[in-house]
Amino acid sequence: MARKPDGPLRKGWTTGACATAATRAAWQAILSGDFPDPVTITLPRGETPSFSLVKAETGEGWARASVIKDAGDDPDVTHGAEIIATIRRAKPGNGITFHAGDGVGTITKPGLPLPPGEAAINPKPREMMVGQITELAKKFGVAPDVEIEISIPGGQ
């Protein structure tokens, strides 16, 4: 059994915060041609953590960024996992849609806050990602029409 570390616990970040940071970095790369590294986001309680990028790739109409999740001293099974966001431009008027990549599930039954068929990405992380997409879209004067695909290689 794991023992509580001596002293204060080291703070970590949620999978949603990591996905939000990767989403912001990839979208910013599409809009500006450059990946911010580190990438800084604003969390719901006003904290502004910065995340170093592990992956930064672009192609025609898409960009991909990833960060390694640091759960701090929380015994989270996703600690150390690579959280990847692939952003693709969508057709005008499509808005922001979410897709499950490798290692992210799809909702199959009713009863969760999202309907069956949706990527299993919780409402608060979705809200944070939408906020980052919308903020940058306004800054660059474009519509926030994007597909967000979140992947966690090796996830189940």
C-alpha positions in Angstrom: 0.0 0.0 0.0 1.3 3.5 -0.9 2.3 5.7 2.0 1.4 9.4 2.3 4.5 11.4 1.6 5.9 13.5 4.5 5.0 17.2 4.3 2.4 18.8 2.1 1.1 16.9 -0.9 2.4 17.9 -4.3 -0.4 19.4 -6.4 -1.1 17.9 -9.8 -3.4 18.5 -12.8 -6.5 16.8 -14.0 -6.7 15.0 -17.3 -9.1 17.7 -18.4 -6.6 20.5 -17.7 -4.0 18.7 -19.7 -6.4 18.1 -22.6 -7.3 21.8 -22.4 -3.7 22.9 -22.6 -3.0 20.6 -25.5 -6.1 21.9 -27.3 -5.1 25.5 -26.8 -1.6 24.8 -28.1 -2.8 23.0 -31.2 -5.5 25.6 -32.1 -3.0 28.5 -31.6 -0.6 26.7 -33.9 -3.3 26.5 -36.6 -4.1 30.2 -36.2 -0.7 31.6 -35.8 1.7 29.0 -37.2 3.5 28.7 -33.9 3.0 26.4 -30.9 3.2 28.2 -27.5 5.6 26.2 -25.3 4.9 26.2 -22.5 1.2 26.8 -23.0 -0.7 28.5 -20.2 -4.5 28.1 -19.6 -6.9 29.6 -17.0 -8.7 27.0 -14.8 -12.2 27.5 -13.4 -10.9 28.8 -10.1 -8.6 31.3 -11.8 -5.3 29.4 -11.5 -3.0 29.8 -14.6 -0.8 26.7 -14.9 1.7 26.3 -17.7 2.3 23.0 -19.4 5.4 21.9 -21.5 4.6 20.3 -24.8 5.8 16.8 -25.7 4.3 16.7 -29.2 3.8 19.6 -31.7 2.8 18.6 -35.2 0.9 20.3 -38.0 -0.5 19.4 -41.4 -3.0 20.9 -43.8 -5.9 22.1 -41.7 -4.9 20.4 -38.5 -2.5 20.5 -35.6 -1.6 18.1 -32.8 -0.1 18.9 -29.4 0.4 16.8 -26.3 1.4 17.1 -22.6 2.3 14.5 -20.0 -0.1 14.4 -17.1 1.4 15.2 -13.7 -1.2 14.1 -11.1 1.1 15.3 -8.3 0.8 13.1 -5.2 -2.7 11.9 -6.2 -2.6 8.2 -6.9 -4.3 8.7 -10.3 -4.0 5.9 -12.9 -3.5 8.5 -15.7 -0.4 10.0 -13.9 2.4 10.1 -16.5 0.0 9.5 -19.5 0.4 11.5 -22.7 -2.7 13.5 -23.3 -3.0 14.4 -27.0 -5.3 17.0 -28.7 -5.7 16.9 -32.4 -7.5 20.0 -33.8 -9.0 20.1 -37.3 -10.7 22.9 -39.0 -14.4 22.1 -39.5 -16.8 23.3 -42.1 -18.1 26.9 -41.5 -21.1 26.8 -39.1 -20.3 23.4 -37.6 -19.1 24.9 -34.3 -17.0 22.9 -31.9 -17.4 19.1 -31.8 -15.6 16.5 -29.7 -14.3 13.1 -30.9 -12.8 10.1 -29.0 -9.3 9.2 -30.2 -7.2 6.2 -29.1 -7.7 5.5 -25.4 -10.8 7.6 -25.0 -14.2 5.9 -24.7 -17.5 6.7 -26.4 -20.7 6.9 -24.3 -22.9 3.9 -25.1 -25.8 4.1 -22.7 -28.0 6.9 -21.4 -27.6 8.1 -17.8 -24.5 10.3 -18.1 -24.5 14.1 -18.5 -23.8 13.5 -22.3 -25.8 11.4 -24.7 -24.8 8.1 -26.2 -22.5 8.4 -29.2 -20.5 11.3 -27.7 -16.9 11.1 -26.7 -16.5 10.3 -23.0 -15.1 13.8 -22.2 -16.7 15.3 -19.1 -18.7 18.5 -19.2 -16.2 20.7 -17.3 -13.2 19.8 -19.5 -15.4 20.3 -22.5 -16.3 23.8 -21.2 -12.7 24.6 -20.6 -11.7 23.5 -24.1 -14.5 25.4 -25.7 -13.4 28.5 -23.7 -9.9 28.3 -25.1 -11.1 27.7 -28.7 -13.5 30.6 -28.4 -11.0 33.0 -26.8 -8.4 32.4 -29.5 -11.0 32.5 -32.3 -12.0 36.0 -31.2 -8.4 37.1 -30.9 -7.6 35.9 -34.4 -10.9 37.0 -35.9 -12.1 33.6 -37.1 -15.1 31.4 -36.4 -14.6 28.7 -33.8 -15.5 25.8 -36.2 -13.2 23.0 -35.1 -13.1 19.3 -34.3 -11.4 18.4 -31.1 -10.1 14.8 -30.8 -8.6 13.8 -27.5 -6.4 10.7 -27.3 -4.6 8.9 -24.5 -2.3 6.3 -26.0 -2.6 3.0 -24.1 -5.7 4.3 -22.3 -8.9 2.1 -22.0 
